[in-house]
Amino acid sequence: MIPVRCFTCGKVIAGSWEEYTRRVKDGEDPAAVLDDLNFTRYCCRRMFLAHVNLVDIMAPYQ
Amino acid sequence: MEIDILELSDRSAKFILSGTTAAFANGVRRAMLADVPTLAIDDVNIYNNTSVLYDEQLALRLGLIPLTSSLEDFVPQDKCTCEGSGCPACTVSLTLSAEAGEEEQVIVHSGDIVSSDPNVQPADKNIPIIDLRTGQKVVLEAIAHMGYGNKHAKWQAGVACGYKNMPVITFEGCDRCGICVNACPRNIIQLGEETAEISKDDLLKCSLCRLCQDSCDIDAISVGVDERSFIFTMESDGSYTAQQLILNAVNTIKGKASEMQNILSTL
């Protein structure tokens, strides 16, 4: 699951995760989506770019 | 002291604070980060959790969700008359109950949390809390307390609060060679009729890198700062509006100062 807040600055980022993944999946450029969602600092941007949703891999096993 | 608002929205603000000292500006910044109490989930009673997240992970995610708070309605737990045991003046109960049942995937959002107080709601409704698969279930009760940002980041109302000094850039004896125009990484220097110049709005964008000053062959540019003027930027996590947060921060400083005055006057 995407962390609720940015590790560095504390901005709440999880609320934009679903829109971000949907738009990137539809072929938009991640940088343009993050600009559009108003993530200007690179600490918040790396939260999206570097996140791997491991919950999808773990989910069937419990 | 003067305040000139540049931008003010629900969640963020940018303003120029002038005629004061760095100590005061820093005091306001620190108060916004650490000394304005907010509500955040602190205790979680988990009745059922068959999801892939551990109880502790689930509790952390719940804690970090900002809740709309009001300084008038709640008091921080350490200052409450119940002495920390929990009473309606310092705690709010919230419940979350979700089940995937036969469905393949159900994502539980912060908007699914049911609060016992209509004024205390998650500030963002679309934060994914947990991903439930077929047959998985979560039932819990969460207790939110009023707390301070200096104790845990979940009570931190201000986000990315900072300031920089107002840049003062002067051009003297400029020969309009244009080297500084290309040297500036923010592209704010323009060639005027007699000298190179920076418009008043663009001046705020200056990062004080001094590359223009170093690039000038005839030392015509001097980059300095106004020590008594600050460009302040701040964001709120949603528990208060940006405007309320600044007011609350200033009021906490005021409260502390009057507390000190009371102590000193009794000596």
Contacts between the chains, C-beta under 8 A, distances in Angstrom:
chain1	res1	chain2	res2	distance
A	1	B	53	7.0
A	1	B	61	7.1
A	1	B	128	6.3
A	1	B	129	7.9
A	1	B	130	7.1
A	1	B	131	6.4
A	2	B	128	6.9
A	3	B	64	7.9
A	4	B	61	5.5
A	4	B	64	3.9
A	4	B	65	6.2
A	4	B	127	6.0
A	5	B	64	5.1
A	5	B	153	7.1
A	5	B	237	7.8
A	9	B	159	5.7
A	9	B	160	4.4
A	10	B	153	5.5
A	10	B	156	5.6
A	10	B	159	4.8
A	10	B	160	7.4
A	10	B	237	6.8
A	11	B	159	4.9
A	11	B	160	6.6
A	11	B	235	6.6
A	11	B	237	7.1
A	12	B	64	7.7
A	12	B	65	7.7
A	12	B	66	6.0
A	12	B	123	7.5
A	12	B	124	5.8
A	12	B	127	6.8
A	12	B	159	8.0
A	12	B	237	5.6
A	12	B	238	6.6
A	14	B	124	7.9
A	14	B	127	4.4
A	14	B	128	5.9
A	15	B	110	7.8
A	15	B	124	4.1
A	15	B	125	7.9
A	15	B	126	4.8
A	15	B	127	4.9
A	17	B	128	6.3
A	18	B	107	7.8
A	18	B	126	6.8
A	18	B	128	6.7
A	41	B	160	6.7
A	55	B	52	6.0
A	55	B	53	7.6
A	55	B	131	4.9
A	56	B	131	7.8
A	58	B	52	4.7
A	59	B	52	5.4
A	59	B	131	6.5
A	59	B	133	4.8
A	60	B	133	7.0
A	61	B	52	7.4
A	62	B	50	7.1
A	62	B	51	7.5
A	62	B	52	5.1
A	62	B	136	7.7
